[in-house]
Amino acid sequence: MTQVLTPANNPKLYRCLFTLKGGNMNSTSDQGFAALGNITSYIVVNIYTTNASISLTTAVGGIWTGASQTGNNLVASSQVYSALTSTTKLLSLTLASGATANLQSAAPILHLSTPQGSAATADFYVFGLDLS
């Protein structure tokens, strides 16, 4: 019988894999995440964002594994961040259908389709199973 990898049955594999601290929520340029270790193969389980410098009323955008919205789509380009009204709010991003079904090898990249319209930052955290 094949065992499905989950955080519950593989707790040593489940951890924060990538971060983007101070992501520019007023930029439509690619913003790469930093790997927390030598991660070459992983499965996304959750992506969170928090610590918004201002209330993110208009920022919209997604996360991919390739530059300029290419590669595997992890979070849809229609993701809104308006729930982040202060530094203490936490938002669990909605994962795209292929995010959890595909083995990933490239670091995530944030690409906003709609900027906030004024200076704003937020922190992002990608949690998953490290299969490196």
N, CA, C and O of each residue as an XYZ file, in Angstrom:
528
protein
N       0.845     -1.183      0.000
C       0.000      0.000      0.000
C       0.888      1.244      0.000
O       1.837      1.339      0.779
N       0.579      2.171     -0.859
C       1.345      3.408     -0.964
C       0.929      4.375      0.136
O      -0.260      4.582      0.379
N       1.919      4.963      0.798
C       1.651      5.936      1.850
C       1.738      7.338      1.259
O       2.707      7.674      0.578
N       0.728      8.148      1.522
C       0.701      9.526      1.063
C       1.497     10.372      2.049
O       1.321     10.242      3.261
N       2.374     11.242      1.537
C       3.156     12.118      2.402
C       2.296     13.270      2.898
O       1.745     14.034      2.105
N       2.188     13.387      4.200
C       1.462     14.490      4.828
C       2.266     14.988      6.018
O       3.144     14.271      6.498
N       1.993     16.202      6.513
C       2.689     16.672      7.719
C       2.450     15.756      8.910
O       3.331     15.599      9.756
N       1.266     15.146      8.988
C       0.935     14.300     10.130
C       1.793     13.036     10.185
O       2.235     12.636     11.262
N       2.029     12.408      9.039
C       2.799     11.164      9.071
C       4.273     11.356      8.728
O       5.035     10.389      8.694
N       4.676     12.594      8.476
C       6.077     12.907      8.196
C       6.472     14.229      8.855
O       6.900     15.157      8.169
N       6.330     14.323     10.185
C       6.560     15.609     10.847
C       7.975     16.154     10.690
O       8.166     17.368     10.767
N       8.971     15.302     10.474
C      10.343     15.798     10.303
C      10.540     16.455      8.947
O      11.452     17.264      8.776
N       9.704     16.118      7.992
C       9.809     16.701      6.659
C       9.073     18.035      6.556
O       9.441     18.885      5.745
N       8.033     18.222      7.375
C       7.195     19.414      7.293
C       7.848     20.568      8.044
O       8.153     20.463      9.232
N       8.055     21.669      7.331
C       8.677     22.839      7.961
C       8.542     24.042      7.040
O       8.050     23.934      5.918
N       8.992     25.197      7.541
C       9.044     26.386      6.701
C      10.213     26.213      5.734
O      11.352     26.015      6.157
N       9.929     26.288      4.447
C      10.936     26.032      3.409
C      11.505     27.307      2.794
O      12.692     27.371      2.476
N      10.658     28.322      2.628
C      11.060     29.562      1.956
C      10.432     30.757      2.660
O       9.342     30.655      3.224
N      11.128     31.889      2.623
C      10.568     33.134      3.151
C      10.815     34.271      2.171
O      11.754     34.252      1.375
N       9.949     35.244      2.262
C      10.140     36.523      1.578
C       9.820     37.575      2.629
O       8.654     37.882      2.875
N      10.853     38.121      3.242
C      10.671     39.124      4.286
C      10.658     40.507      3.643
O      11.514     40.828      2.818
N       9.690     41.310      4.027
C       9.605     42.664      3.492
C       9.258     42.704      2.017
O       9.746     43.562      1.282
N       8.412     41.773      1.579
C       7.983     41.778      0.181
C       7.325     43.100     -0.169
O       6.469     43.585      0.571
N       7.720     43.690     -1.299
C       7.215     44.999     -1.717
C       5.822     44.838     -2.312
O       5.673     44.342     -3.429
N       4.813     45.255     -1.573
C       3.426     45.114     -2.009
C       2.988     46.247     -2.938
O       1.815     46.344     -3.300
N       3.929     47.096     -3.317
C       3.644     48.168     -4.269
C       4.451     47.981     -5.554
O       4.669     48.935     -6.301
N       4.885     46.764     -5.803
C       5.705     46.477     -6.983
C       5.087     45.347     -7.795
O       4.573     44.377     -7.238
N       5.142     45.481     -9.112
C       4.690     44.400     -9.986
C       5.877     43.641    -10.589
O       5.723     42.908    -11.565
N       7.043     43.824    -10.004
C       8.231     43.077    -10.424
C       8.291     41.738     -9.700
O       7.678     41.574     -8.644
N       9.023     40.784    -10.259
C       9.236     39.497     -9.606
C      10.005     39.695     -8.305
O      10.945     40.487     -8.244
N       9.595     38.963     -7.259
C      10.275     39.008     -5.967
C      10.498     37.570     -5.509
O       9.556     36.862     -5.152
N      11.752     37.157     -5.525
C      12.089     35.777     -5.190
C      12.131     35.510     -3.697
O      12.498     36.380     -2.907
N      11.754     34.306     -3.321
C      11.804     33.841     -1.944
C      13.189     33.267     -1.654
O      13.859     32.760     -2.554
N      13.608     33.348     -0.408
C      14.882     32.769      0.027
C      14.633     31.385      0.608
O      13.720     31.195      1.411
N      15.450     30.421      0.198
C      15.339     29.054      0.726
C      15.951     28.982      2.119
O      16.968     29.618      2.396
N      15.330     28.212      2.981
C      15.853     27.973      4.328
C      16.560     26.626      4.326
O      16.065     25.644      4.878
N      17.716     26.603      3.699
C      18.482     25.368      3.540
C      18.644     25.031      2.074
O      18.246     25.800      1.198
N      19.227     23.887      1.817
C      19.459     23.424      0.445
C      18.255     22.606     -0.015
O      18.255     21.377      0.060
N      17.234     23.308     -0.488
C      15.977     22.666     -0.873
C      15.951     22.494     -2.384
O      15.978     23.470     -3.134
N      15.899     21.248     -2.818
C      15.893     20.960     -4.250
C      14.617     20.267     -4.710
O      14.356     20.178     -5.909
N      13.823     19.776     -3.765
C      12.600     19.068     -4.098
C      11.629     19.200     -2.922
O      11.968     18.864     -1.787
N      10.423     19.690     -3.205
C       9.486     19.918     -2.120
C       8.039     19.866     -2.593
O       7.751     19.961     -3.787
N       7.135     19.713     -1.628
C       5.696     19.773     -1.860
C       5.150     20.907     -1.003
O       5.410     20.953      0.199
N       4.408     21.807     -1.599
C       3.798     22.922     -0.868
C       2.594     22.412     -0.081
O       1.768     21.665     -0.606
N       2.504     22.825      1.189
C       1.353     22.487      2.029
C       0.570     23.749      2.400
O      -0.659     23.760      2.331
N       1.274     24.803      2.789
C       0.631     26.072      3.158
C       1.534     27.235      2.758
O       2.757     27.103      2.727
N       0.917     28.368      2.454
C       1.655     29.616      2.282
C       0.916     30.681      3.087
O      -0.290     30.878      2.932
N       1.664     31.357      3.946
C       1.091     32.393      4.811
C       1.771     33.728      4.536
O       2.922     33.782      4.103
N       1.029     34.805      4.798
C       1.614     36.138      4.780
C       1.113     36.895      6.010
O      -0.013     36.696      6.465
N       1.967     37.758      6.532
C       1.677     38.505      7.748
C       2.545     39.751      7.793
O       3.297     40.032      6.859
N       2.435     40.488      8.881
C       3.296     41.639      9.145
C       3.188     42.718      8.066
O       4.194     43.300      7.661
N       1.966     42.980      7.603
C       1.756     44.032      6.605
C       2.036     45.392      7.236
O       1.549     45.690      8.327
N       2.814     46.202      6.553
C       3.202     47.502      7.098
C       2.044     48.496      7.133
O       2.031     49.414      7.954
N       1.071     48.309      6.237
C      -0.157     49.107      6.225
C      -1.313     48.175      5.857
O      -1.082     47.020      5.499
N      -2.533     48.657      5.940
C      -3.683     47.871      5.512
C      -3.625     47.698      3.992
O      -3.644     48.678      3.247
N      -3.556     46.453      3.544
C      -3.388     46.166      2.105
C      -4.747     46.109      1.411
O      -5.317     45.034      1.223
N      -5.242     47.248      1.046
C      -6.588     47.357      0.498
C      -6.697     47.026     -0.987
O      -7.762     46.617     -1.450
N      -5.609     47.196     -1.741
C      -5.716     46.997     -3.195
C      -4.741     45.976     -3.777
O      -4.897     45.590     -4.935
N      -3.753     45.530     -3.027
C      -2.748     44.608     -3.562
C      -3.374     43.265     -3.950
O      -4.139     42.673     -3.189
N      -3.028     42.801     -5.158
C      -3.530     41.533     -5.691
C      -2.388     40.869     -6.446
O      -1.652     41.541     -7.169
N      -2.232     39.569     -6.289
C      -1.214     38.880     -7.071
C      -0.939     37.480     -6.566
O      -1.424     37.078     -5.509
N      -0.154     36.745     -7.336
C       0.083     35.343     -7.045
C       1.540     34.972     -6.887
O       2.430     35.822     -6.860
N       1.753     33.661     -6.783
C       3.095     33.115     -6.584
C       3.303     31.977     -7.578
O       2.447     31.108     -7.742
N       4.463     32.002     -8.238
C       4.836     30.992     -9.236
C       6.225     30.443     -8.911
O       6.894     30.925     -7.996
N       6.645     29.439     -9.663
C       8.002     28.910     -9.514
C       8.922     29.401    -10.625
O      10.088     29.010    -10.680
N       8.415     30.243    -11.500
C       9.232     30.798    -12.574
C       9.023     32.299    -12.683
O       8.006     32.830    -12.238
N       9.985     32.970    -13.274
C       9.917     34.424    -13.449
C       8.769     34.811    -14.374
O       8.367     34.032    -15.238
N       8.251     36.007    -14.189
C       7.199     36.576    -15.034
C       5.976     35.672    -15.150
O       5.428     35.478    -16.235
N       5.563     35.128    -14.021
C       4.372     34.289    -13.924
C       4.458     33.036    -14.785
O       3.506     32.678    -15.478
N       5.610     32.376    -14.730
C       5.793     31.116    -15.454
C       6.081     30.010    -14.431
O       6.095     30.245    -13.223
N       6.306     28.816    -14.944
C       6.531     27.686    -14.052
C       5.213     27.229    -13.456
O       4.147     27.477    -14.020
N       5.286     26.561    -12.314
C       4.073     26.095    -11.655
C       3.429     27.230    -10.873
O       4.106     27.972    -10.162
N       2.129     27.354    -11.011
C       1.385     28.369    -10.268
C       1.058     27.823     -8.883
O       0.371     26.810     -8.756
N       1.555     28.501     -7.841
C       1.307     28.076     -6.462
C       0.114     28.809     -5.858
O      -0.673     28.211     -5.124
N      -0.025     30.096     -6.160
C      -1.142     30.926     -5.698
C      -1.620     31.727     -6.898
O      -0.815     32.334     -7.605
N      -2.925     31.731     -7.128
C      -3.489     32.398     -8.305
C      -3.208     33.894     -8.319
O      -3.050     34.523     -7.273
N      -3.150     34.444     -9.512
C      -2.897     35.884     -9.679
C      -4.037     36.730     -9.140
O      -3.892     37.946     -9.013
N      -5.173     36.111     -8.819
C      -6.336     36.836     -8.285
C      -6.350     36.897     -6.751
O      -7.310     37.389     -6.159
N      -5.281     36.394     -6.108
C      -5.214     36.416     -4.638
C      -5.227     37.852     -4.122
O      -4.402     38.671     -4.526
N      -6.167     38.153     -3.227
C      -6.239     39.481     -2.605
C      -5.619     39.419     -1.220
O      -5.596     38.366     -0.582
N      -5.119     40.554     -0.766
C      -4.434     40.642      0.524
C      -5.146     41.598      1.478
O      -4.568     42.015      2.481
N      -6.393     41.948      1.174
C      -7.133     42.948      1.945
C      -7.420     42.516      3.387
O      -7.759     43.363      4.213
N      -7.295     41.242      3.708
C      -7.478     40.790      5.100
C      -6.316     41.230      5.988
O      -6.417     41.200      7.214
N      -5.213     41.640      5.359
C      -4.049     42.102      6.122
C      -4.213     43.584      6.424
O      -3.792     44.444      5.651
N      -4.829     43.862      7.557
C      -5.137     45.239      7.937
C      -4.152     45.801      8.954
O      -4.198     46.992      9.262
N      -3.262     44.960      9.479
C      -2.256     45.417     10.449
C      -1.126     44.402     10.515
O      -1.197     43.339      9.900
N      -0.089     44.736     11.261
C       1.078     43.850     11.382
C       0.743     42.542     12.093
O       1.484     41.569     11.955
N      -0.341     42.496     12.840
C      -0.671     41.288     13.611
C      -1.578     40.312     12.880
O      -1.827     39.217     13.385
N      -2.074     40.673     11.720
C      -2.980     39.795     10.969
C      -2.183     38.756     10.176
O      -1.082     39.027      9.699
N      -2.764     37.565     10.047
C      -2.165     36.459      9.304
C      -3.150     36.006      8.248
O      -4.337     35.841      8.529
N      -2.665     35.803      7.033
C      -3.510     35.353      5.936
C      -2.947     34.062      5.369
O      -1.786     34.005      4.961
N      -3.775     33.026      5.346
C      -3.413     31.773      4.691
C      -3.828     31.907      3.232
O      -5.015     32.030      2.929
N      -2.853     31.882      2.330
C      -3.154     32.087      0.911
C      -3.834     30.857      0.327
O      -3.578     29.729      0.750
N      -4.699     31.088     -0.645
C      -5.392     29.998     -1.327
C      -4.450     29.395     -2.362
O      -4.013     30.071     -3.294
N      -4.149     28.123     -2.184
C      -3.227     27.462     -3.112
C      -3.920     27.117     -4.415
O      -5.084     26.718     -4.424
N      -3.200     27.273     -5.512
C      -3.699     26.878     -6.828
C      -3.800     25.351     -6.860
O      -3.123     24.667     -6.093
N      -4.631     24.827     -7.733
C      -4.894     23.385     -7.759
C      -3.634     22.548     -7.965
O      -3.532     21.453     -7.412
N      -2.685     23.033     -8.740
C      -1.476     22.265     -8.997
C      -0.396     22.415     -7.941
O       0.606     21.701     -7.977
N      -0.586     23.333     -7.000
C       0.457     23.622     -6.008
C       0.769     22.420     -5.140
O       1.937     22.126     -4.888
N      -0.254     21.723     -4.679
C      -0.043     20.588     -3.780
C       0.071     19.268     -4.536
O       0.483     18.261     -3.961
N      -0.286     19.261     -5.803
C      -0.268     18.024     -6.578
C       1.056     17.783     -7.294
O       1.325     16.670     -7.746
N       1.883     18.821     -7.398
C       3.132     18.705     -8.147
C       4.346     18.814     -7.233
O       4.362     19.611     -6.295
N       5.339     18.021     -7.512
C       6.626     18.131     -6.842
C       7.314     19.374     -7.398
O       7.435     19.519     -8.614
N       7.764     20.270     -6.524
C       8.382     21.523     -6.940
C       9.904     21.429     -6.794
O      10.410     20.697     -5.943
N      10.617     22.168     -7.621
C      12.076     22.197     -7.501
C      12.647     23.616     -7.513
O      13.770     23.826     -7.055
N      11.907     24.580     -8.021
C      12.386     25.972     -8.079
C      11.775     26.776     -6.939
O      10.657     26.504     -6.499
N      12.521     27.765     -6.469
C      12.041     28.632     -5.389
C      10.850     29.462     -5.859
O      10.785     29.849     -7.025
N       9.910     29.735     -4.958
C       8.744     30.555     -5.311
C       9.116     32.000     -5.635
O      10.141     32.516     -5.188
N       8.252     32.636     -6.425
C       8.422     34.032     -6.819
C       7.071     34.730     -6.711
O       6.092     34.295     -7.318
N       7.019     35.808     -5.939
C       5.818     36.629     -5.827
C       5.765     37.581     -7.008
O       6.767     38.203     -7.359
N       4.594     37.692     -7.619
C       4.401     38.646     -8.708
C       3.007     39.241     -8.555
O       2.005     38.566     -8.793
N       2.951     40.504     -8.157
C       1.662     41.173     -8.008
C       1.156     41.665     -9.354
O       1.918     42.203    -10.158
N      -0.127     41.477     -9.588
C      -0.746     42.007    -10.806
C      -1.304     43.407    -10.554
O      -1.415     44.214    -11.477
N      -1.656     43.690     -9.294
C      -2.121     45.022     -8.901
C      -1.341     45.465     -7.669
O      -1.425     44.815     -6.627
N      -0.588     46.549     -7.764
C       0.175     47.014     -6.606
C      -0.730     47.727     -5.597
O      -1.862     48.091     -5.917
N      -0.234     47.917     -4.403
C      -0.994     48.584     -3.343
C      -1.307     50.041     -3.693
O      -2.376     50.539     -3.340
N      -0.401     50.728     -4.376
C      -0.628     52.126     -4.725
C       0.131     53.087     -3.831
O       0.165     54.288     -4.098
N       0.736     52.575     -2.779
C       1.607     53.354     -1.899
C       2.574     52.377     -1.234
O       2.369     51.164     -1.285
N       3.606     52.897     -0.622
C       4.628     52.039     -0.013
C       4.005     51.070      0.983
O       3.261     51.477      1.876
N       4.314     49.785      0.824
C       3.777     48.750      1.706
C       4.635     47.503      1.597
O       5.159     47.191      0.528
N       4.777     46.793      2.703
C       5.523     45.534      2.712
C       4.740     44.474      3.486
O       3.832     44.794      4.253
N       5.102     43.216      3.277
C       4.534     42.089      4.018
C       5.539     40.939      3.968
O       6.387     40.879      3.078
N       5.432     40.038      4.928
C       6.306     38.868      4.994
C       5.534     37.631      4.545
O       4.358     37.471      4.868
N       6.211     36.755      3.794
C       5.605     35.528      3.267
C       6.386     34.309      3.759
O       7.607     34.356      3.907
N       5.661     33.220      4.009
C       6.266     31.975      4.490
C       5.645     30.794      3.745
O       4.426     30.625      3.741
N       6.499     29.973      3.110
C       6.049     28.780      2.415
C       6.387     27.573      3.283
O       7.553     27.317      3.582
N       5.352     26.831      3.684
C       5.532     25.608      4.456
C       5.262     24.410      3.565
O       4.409     24.461      2.679
N       5.992     23.336      3.805
C       5.775     22.154      3.015
C       6.619     20.994      3.466
O       7.214     21.008      4.544
N       6.660     19.981      2.611
C       7.463     18.787      2.867
C       8.741     18.885      2.067
O       8.709     18.968      0.839
N       9.868     18.877      2.762
C      11.177     18.942      2.121
C      11.586     17.524      1.742
O      11.833     16.688      2.610
N      11.655     17.259      0.441
C      12.009     15.925     -0.059
C      13.400     15.897     -0.658
O      13.747     14.964     -1.382
N      14.204     16.915     -0.364
C      15.563     17.022     -0.914
C      16.443     15.881     -0.437
O      17.616     15.812     -0.802
